[in-house]
Amino acid sequence: MEGLDKNLIIQEFPLFSDLSPKERAIIRENSSVLPFKKGDIIYREGSGPSGFYCLGSGRVVTYVQDSQGNQTTLEYLHRGKYFGIISLLTNEPHSVTAQATNDCLILVIDKEAFNAVINKIPRLAIDLSLTLSRRLKRKDIHQKTIFESTIIAVFSSYSQAGKTIYALNLGLSLKQEAHKSVIILDILSTDKTHSLPARLGLGAGKIFDLSKETADNAGLAKDFILKSGFGLDLLCFHYSPEDNHCVRRLLGILSWLVNDYHFIILDLPSLIDKNIFSILNQSDLIHLLSGPDEPELKKTSSLTRQLKDAFNFQEDKIKIIINEYKLSKITPVEQAQILGRQIFATLPKIDAGMPERLILDSPGSEYAKAVRRVSRYVSESMVGLVLGVGVGYGFCHVGVLKVIEEEHIPIDIIAGSSIGALIASLWAIGKSSSEILEITKEFREPKRIWGLVDLTIPHLGFLKGNKLYKFLNKYLGDKTFFDTRLPLKVIASDVKRKETRVLDKGLLADAIMASCSMPGVFAPFKFKEEMLFDGGVINPLPTEPLFKMGVKKIIAVNVTPSRQDILNQYAKIKEGLKVNIPEGIQKKGWFGLGRYFRETFRTNILDIIFSSVEILQSEVAQKEALLADVVLHPDTSGLYWLELHKAAEFARRGEEEARRNLDKIKQLINE
């Protein structure tokens, strides 16, 4: 963890991501970074307000203890989480104990400095107040049993959007993936019949009528909670749309339920009225379902604007989910254009005869997989895999993927730069590690690499890249990012603007070509009117993009050798390594370019370019590795970056490294 300084924590911490440089400077001036060893107590239950804690690296567990000393674990906190906020804002003793479960670095703002920070950055207080509403419990009702609750409203502008089936499967998946308490609130007008009790095997069930005066006592709702055999609870309500008291009573019950449930899912009726909007406004997230055709999309777009403009809903609070319950000729790109915003998730069509509880009864279905990805995002249990740069070294990634497949390690999102982006894209479209290794046999002989060489006048690079693009097209074809089986992020570098570009739209071959265009070797790739270079120039190990997306668990594969390894390898190259150029290339004679290129390679200019870049990348990659929870660094000693014909050996090294760290990986995904 050495090297993870205050500036990096502040820069990458989600809570501070929208702050201006001036505001971040205020945080920097009023904070300190403290190390905590595994087992250290950060603060104890019952102790006074001490500070505001931002977890920069490591993991923290929160728990409560009864009078007999028995501990109840509430939550495992991962990098990017903050805590201690309730005591600071309420001036009450800490309600939990926070303890480091492994070595941690925590940015701490003490009590006095915190008040100064809030006064100087008022909008930070607004963000924190939202967190307070999720964590502050009604202690007058009963003892706190969870650390934080999240209210998710499932809503649609029309009744045939499939929201109840989605709410059911989302609840089942959250229980399965997060291993936390979940309840669904099935809310219908008095003339409607609830279907969820039967779908959960609970029979008719009891209905809590919000229109009755007895509903003023929120505690009575506990007698109406139905316990399913799947660990998912259900509470059914009837309400009168014209009765304003119903909303007030429901909100009172919600304040009671947040004591005991990590996730509360509201299955709301498809009515556009102020009472429903009042309930929506109490939610932390709104999953807005839409059909795939233009009329439904336009209706959803109009509703989204209404929620934002008329009721001041936050942009990132609303998540659009497309339910493909029928075939549509509109592409995902066109759907997003009609909506005027990004699509959060797409639910594949449920075929006739399939069960309604797909998460349980058809877990391999595409619908279940889509819901599972959503639930892992919502529960902050997403696992991200990052594949770094390295040309031949990058084939180590194939061995890591083999272990991930065999050990059934869940990967929710994958990112890569350069060769890492290529391998990530092949895996994302469904090719297995063995199939990817089979593709590498195209380079089974050293001379085969020259099949990718197409010389150009060395103005922007020695190689045009046309043959490499043809190779990419052979295996990626016309597939786009919408054709991947899990979210894929390809990293490129905009050298003119000196910034990272995260590519996740359009043709995969175009994105990979941009990410692989090493400066000085390949001419820059024109991608949507922009000139892009190799992603490894800025992000050789792209953990930062995933971290900013809210991925809390990151496995990074850093195949870049250390600085000393690079220098030793380069010395070996200078002593005796020769590059054999095929006769066909030797005979090229563009204005003497063939002779020039031949002489150039005799002095190993390609090695000089790559080794120079590699030394810089090694330093940056080590810094980026600090943002990962598990870093795999395969031993590539004795192997050379251009030995593509030794892909099987590279893959073996990657597999060995993954198996050495398998316990760490499993511990990460199970917390």
BELSUL-V281918 format. One record per backbone hydrogen bond with DSSP energy under -1.0 kcal/mol. NH is the residue of the N-H (numbers start at 0). CO is the residue of the C=O. E is the energy in kcal/mol with one decimal. If there is no record, write none. Layout:
[[NH/CO/E] [NH/CO/E]]
This chain:
[[3/0/-1.8] [4/2/-1.6] [8/4/-2.1] [9/5/-2.7] [10/6/-2.5] [11/7/-2.3] [12/8/-1.6] [15/12/-1.3] [16/13/-1.3] [18/15/-1.5] [23/19/-2.7] [24/20/-1.8] [25/21/-1.3] [26/22/-1.7] [27/23/-2.5] [28/24/-2.4] [29/25/-1.3] [31/107/-1.8] [33/105/-2.9] [35/103/-2.5] [38/99/-2.9] [39/36/-2.5] [41/97/-2.8] [42/97/-1.2] [45/93/-3.3] [46/43/-2.0] [51/108/-3.0] [52/82/-2.6] [53/106/-2.7] [54/80/-2.7] [55/104/-2.0] [56/104/-1.5] [59/76/-2.2] [60/98/-3.0] [61/74/-2.7] [62/96/-2.1] [63/71/-2.0] [65/69/-2.1] [68/65/-1.9] [71/63/-2.7] [73/61/-3.0] [74/61/-1.4] [76/59/-4.1] [79/54/-2.7] [80/77/-1.9] [82/52/-2.2] [87/83/-1.3] [88/84/-2.4] [89/85/-2.3] [90/86/-1.7] [93/46/-3.2] [96/62/-3.1] [97/42/-2.5] [98/60/-2.6] [99/39/-2.6] [100/58/-2.3] [101/58/-1.0] [103/35/-3.2] [104/56/-1.4] [105/33/-2.6] [106/53/-2.6] [107/31/-3.4] [108/51/-2.4] [110/49/-1.2] [113/109/-2.6] [114/110/-1.6] [115/111/-1.3] [116/112/-2.3] [117/113/-2.5] [118/114/-1.8] [119/115/-1.7] [120/116/-2.1] [123/120/-1.4] [125/121/-1.1] [126/122/-1.7] [127/123/-2.3] [128/124/-1.8] [129/125/-1.3] [130/126/-1.3] [131/127/-2.4] [132/128/-1.7] [134/130/-1.7] [135/131/-3.1] [138/136/-1.7] [140/137/-1.8] [141/137/-1.3] [144/258/-1.5] [148/133/-2.0] [149/261/-2.6] [151/263/-3.0] [152/284/-2.8] [153/265/-3.2] [154/286/-2.3] [165/161/-1.8] [166/162/-3.0] [167/163/-2.4] [168/164/-2.3] [169/165/-2.8] [170/166/-2.2] [171/167/-2.2] [172/168/-2.4] [173/169/-2.6] [174/170/-1.9] [175/171/-1.9] [176/172/-3.3] [177/173/-2.2] [182/262/-2.1] [183/232/-2.1] [184/264/-3.4] [185/234/-1.9] [186/266/-2.0] [187/236/-2.0] [189/238/-1.1] [191/188/-2.2] [198/194/-1.8] [199/195/-1.7] [200/197/-1.6] [201/196/-3.6] [207/235/-2.9] [209/237/-2.8] [211/208/-1.1] [214/211/-1.7] [215/212/-2.1] [216/213/-1.6] [217/215/-1.2] [219/216/-1.7] [220/217/-1.8] [221/218/-1.3] [222/219/-1.5] [223/220/-1.9] [225/233/-3.4] [227/231/-1.5] [232/181/-2.2] [233/225/-2.2] [234/183/-2.4] [236/185/-3.0] [237/207/-2.0] [238/187/-1.6] [242/239/-1.9] [245/242/-1.1] [247/243/-1.4] [248/244/-2.5] [249/245/-2.4] [250/246/-2.5] [251/247/-1.6] [252/248/-1.9] [253/249/-2.3] [254/250/-1.9] [256/252/-2.4] [257/253/-1.9] [258/255/-1.2] [259/256/-1.8] [260/256/-1.5] [262/180/-1.9] [263/149/-2.5] [264/182/-2.7] [265/151/-3.0] [266/184/-2.7] [267/153/-1.8] [267/265/-1.0] [270/268/-2.1] [272/270/-1.1] [276/272/-2.1] [277/273/-1.9] [278/274/-1.7] [279/275/-2.6] [280/276/-2.0] [281/278/-1.3] [282/279/-1.7] [283/150/-2.2] [284/150/-1.9] [285/316/-2.9] [286/152/-3.2] [287/318/-2.6] [288/154/-2.6] [289/320/-2.3] [296/292/-2.5] [297/293/-2.8] [298/294/-1.9] [299/295/-2.3] [300/296/-2.6] [301/297/-2.4] [302/298/-2.1] [303/299/-2.4] [304/300/-2.2] [305/301/-2.1] [306/302/-2.4] [307/303/-2.0] [308/304/-3.4] [309/305/-1.7] [312/306/-2.3] [316/313/-1.1] [317/314/-1.1] [318/285/-3.1] [320/287/-2.5] [321/344/-2.4] [322/289/-3.2] [323/346/-2.7] [324/322/-1.9] [334/330/-2.5] [335/331/-2.2] [336/332/-1.7] [337/333/-2.2] [338/334/-2.4] [339/335/-1.9] [340/335/-1.1] [343/319/-2.1] [344/319/-1.3] [346/321/-3.7] [353/350/-1.8] [357/355/-1.5] [360/356/-3.2] [361/357/-2.0] [364/361/-1.9] [368/364/-2.1] [369/365/-2.1] [370/366/-2.3] [371/367/-2.4] [372/368/-2.0] [373/369/-1.8] [374/370/-2.6] [375/371/-2.0] [376/372/-1.7] [377/373/-2.7] [378/374/-2.3] [379/376/-1.3] [380/375/-2.3] [383/552/-3.3] [384/412/-2.3] [385/554/-2.7] [386/414/-2.6] [387/556/-2.0] [388/539/-1.7] [391/640/-2.3] [392/389/-2.2] [393/390/-1.4] [394/391/-2.0] [395/392/-2.2] [396/393/-1.8] [399/395/-1.5] [400/396/-2.6] [401/397/-1.7] [402/398/-1.6] [403/399/-2.2] [404/400/-2.4] [405/401/-2.5] [406/402/-2.6] [408/403/-2.2] [411/382/-2.7] [412/382/-1.3] [413/486/-2.2] [414/384/-2.5] [415/488/-1.8] [416/386/-1.6] [419/416/-2.0] [421/417/-1.9] [422/418/-2.4] [423/419/-2.2] [424/420/-2.3] [425/421/-2.1] [426/422/-2.1] [427/423/-2.3] [428/424/-1.6] [429/426/-1.2] [430/425/-2.1] [435/431/-2.3] [436/432/-2.3] [437/433/-1.6] [438/434/-1.6] [439/435/-1.4] [440/437/-1.3] [441/438/-1.8] [442/439/-2.2] [443/440/-1.7] [447/444/-2.0] [448/445/-1.2] [449/446/-1.5] [450/447/-1.9] [451/448/-1.9] [452/449/-1.3] [455/461/-1.9] [458/456/-2.9] [462/520/-3.4] [463/453/-2.7] [468/464/-2.4] [469/465/-2.0] [470/466/-1.9] [471/467/-2.3] [472/468/-2.4] [473/469/-1.6] [475/471/-2.7] [476/472/-1.6] [478/475/-2.1] [480/505/-1.5] [482/479/-1.8] [483/480/-1.0] [484/427/-3.5] [488/413/-2.3] [489/502/-2.5] [490/415/-2.3] [491/500/-2.7] [492/532/-2.3] [493/498/-2.7] [494/492/-1.1] [497/493/-1.2] [498/493/-1.7] [500/491/-2.8] [502/489/-3.5] [507/478/-2.5] [510/506/-1.8] [511/507/-2.8] [512/508/-2.2] [513/509/-2.1] [514/510/-2.2] [515/511/-1.6] [517/515/-1.8] [520/517/-1.8] [521/517/-2.5] [522/462/-2.2] [524/531/-2.4] [526/529/-3.5] [529/526/-1.1] [531/524/-2.9] [532/492/-2.9] [533/516/-2.3] [534/514/-1.4] [536/533/-1.6] [538/534/-2.4] [542/540/-2.9] [546/542/-2.5] [547/543/-2.5] [549/546/-1.5] [550/545/-2.1] [552/381/-1.1] [554/383/-3.1] [555/629/-2.8] [556/385/-2.8] [557/631/-2.6] [565/561/-2.3] [566/562/-2.2] [567/563/-2.5] [568/564/-2.5] [569/565/-2.6] [570/566/-2.0] [571/567/-1.8] [572/568/-2.1] [573/569/-2.4] [574/570/-1.5] [575/571/-1.4] [576/572/-1.2] [585/581/-1.8] [586/582/-1.6] [587/584/-1.3] [590/588/-1.0] [592/589/-2.7] [595/591/-2.1] [596/592/-3.2] [597/593/-2.4] [598/594/-2.5] [599/595/-2.3] [600/596/-2.3] [601/597/-1.5] [602/598/-1.2] [603/600/-1.2] [604/599/-1.6] [607/603/-2.4] [608/604/-2.9] [609/605/-2.8] [610/606/-3.3] [611/607/-2.2] [612/608/-2.4] [613/609/-3.2] [614/610/-2.1] [615/611/-1.5] [616/612/-2.9] [617/613/-2.5] [618/614/-1.3] [619/615/-1.9] [620/616/-3.4] [621/617/-1.8] [622/618/-1.4] [623/619/-2.6] [624/620/-2.1] [625/622/-1.0] [626/623/-1.7] [627/624/-1.7] [628/553/-2.1] [629/553/-1.8] [631/555/-3.3] [638/635/-2.0] [642/639/-2.1] [643/641/-2.1] [645/642/-1.9] [646/643/-1.0] [649/645/-2.2] [650/646/-2.9] [651/647/-2.0] [652/648/-2.1] [653/649/-2.1] [654/650/-2.5] [655/651/-2.3] [656/652/-2.0] [657/653/-2.2] [658/654/-2.3] [659/655/-2.0] [660/656/-1.2] [661/658/-1.1] [664/660/-2.0] [665/661/-2.6] [666/662/-2.3] [667/663/-2.1] [668/664/-2.2] [669/665/-1.4]]
